[in-house]
């Protein structure tokens, strides 16, 4: 099981949002890169114009469970951006998309 923290400042987001770190699939943009720290850092973003608070929170809970299940050596920075289509994805679909990221292979 992976333990993780959250991003602390804007610089973390800007460093990670590069084209080589991005995977876009089914309304989900997944940015992943290896970090030099000891813990994985996670950020989940979905606009309140895309979904109501119940759907946004359910989406965040599913993403957190997927990240907890990643069994990889080392620590990663993970930033996930969703749109309305992404909120209806099942746990198994989210798991498949995130694990298919080339940086985790």
C-alpha positions as CSV (number, residue, x, y, z in Angstrom):
1,X,0.0,0.0,0.0
2,X,1.3,3.5,-0.9
3,X,1.1,6.3,1.6
4,X,0.7,9.7,0.1
5,X,0.5,13.4,1.0
6,X,-0.9,16.4,-1.0
7,X,0.9,19.0,-3.1
8,X,1.8,22.0,-1.0
9,X,2.3,24.9,-3.4
10,X,1.8,26.1,-7.0
11,X,5.3,25.2,-8.0
12,X,4.6,21.5,-7.6
13,X,1.7,21.7,-10.0
14,X,3.6,23.7,-12.6
15,X,6.6,21.4,-12.5
16,X,4.4,18.4,-13.2
17,X,2.0,19.8,-15.9
18,X,4.2,18.9,-18.9
19,X,3.3,17.1,-22.0
20,X,5.7,14.2,-21.4
21,X,4.1,13.4,-18.0
22,X,0.5,13.5,-19.4
23,X,-1.9,10.6,-20.3
24,X,-5.4,11.7,-21.5
25,X,-8.1,9.1,-21.7
26,X,-11.9,9.1,-21.2
27,X,-12.1,12.6,-19.8
28,X,-9.2,12.1,-17.4
29,X,-5.8,13.7,-17.6
30,X,-3.2,11.9,-15.5
31,X,0.2,13.6,-14.9
32,X,2.7,11.3,-13.2
33,X,6.4,11.8,-12.6
34,X,9.0,10.3,-10.2
35,X,9.9,12.5,-7.3
36,X,13.0,12.6,-5.1
37,X,11.1,12.5,-1.8
38,X,10.1,9.6,0.3
39,X,6.3,9.8,-0.1
40,X,4.0,9.9,-3.1
41,X,2.2,13.2,-3.5
42,X,-1.3,13.3,-4.9
43,X,-3.6,16.1,-6.2
44,X,-7.0,15.6,-7.7
45,X,-8.8,18.4,-9.5
46,X,-12.3,18.7,-10.9
47,X,-14.2,22.0,-11.4
48,X,-17.4,22.7,-9.6
49,X,-19.0,23.6,-12.9
50,X,-18.4,20.0,-14.1
51,X,-20.1,18.2,-11.2
52,X,-21.8,18.8,-7.9
53,X,-20.0,18.3,-4.6
54,X,-21.3,14.7,-4.1
55,X,-19.9,13.6,-7.4
56,X,-16.6,15.4,-7.0
57,X,-16.0,13.9,-3.6
58,X,-17.0,10.4,-4.8
59,X,-14.5,10.9,-7.7
60,X,-11.8,11.9,-5.2
61,X,-12.4,8.9,-3.0
62,X,-12.1,6.5,-5.9
63,X,-8.9,8.1,-7.1
64,X,-7.4,7.9,-3.6
65,X,-8.2,4.2,-3.4
66,X,-6.6,3.5,-6.8
67,X,-3.4,5.3,-5.8
68,X,-3.3,3.4,-2.5
69,X,-3.3,0.2,-4.5
70,X,-0.3,1.1,-6.7
71,X,2.5,-1.3,-5.7
72,X,5.5,0.5,-7.3
73,X,9.0,1.1,-5.9
74,X,9.8,4.7,-5.2
75,X,7.8,7.9,-4.8
76,X,5.7,9.7,-7.5
77,X,4.0,13.0,-8.0
78,X,0.5,12.3,-9.3
79,X,-1.9,15.0,-10.5
80,X,-5.3,14.0,-11.9
81,X,-7.7,16.4,-13.6
82,X,-11.2,15.2,-14.4
83,X,-14.1,16.5,-16.4
84,X,-17.8,15.6,-16.2
85,X,-17.3,12.3,-18.2
86,X,-14.7,11.2,-15.7
87,X,-17.0,11.3,-12.7
88,X,-19.1,8.4,-14.1
89,X,-16.1,6.1,-14.6
90,X,-16.1,3.0,-12.4
91,X,-13.3,2.1,-10.0
92,X,-11.9,-0.6,-12.3
93,X,-11.9,1.8,-15.3
94,X,-10.0,4.4,-13.2
95,X,-7.6,1.8,-12.0
96,X,-6.9,0.6,-15.6
97,X,-6.3,4.2,-16.9
98,X,-4.0,5.2,-14.1
99,X,-2.0,2.0,-14.1
100,X,-1.6,2.3,-17.9
101,X,0.5,5.5,-17.6
102,X,3.9,5.0,-19.2
103,X,5.8,6.4,-16.2
104,X,4.4,3.6,-14.0
105,X,5.4,0.8,-16.4
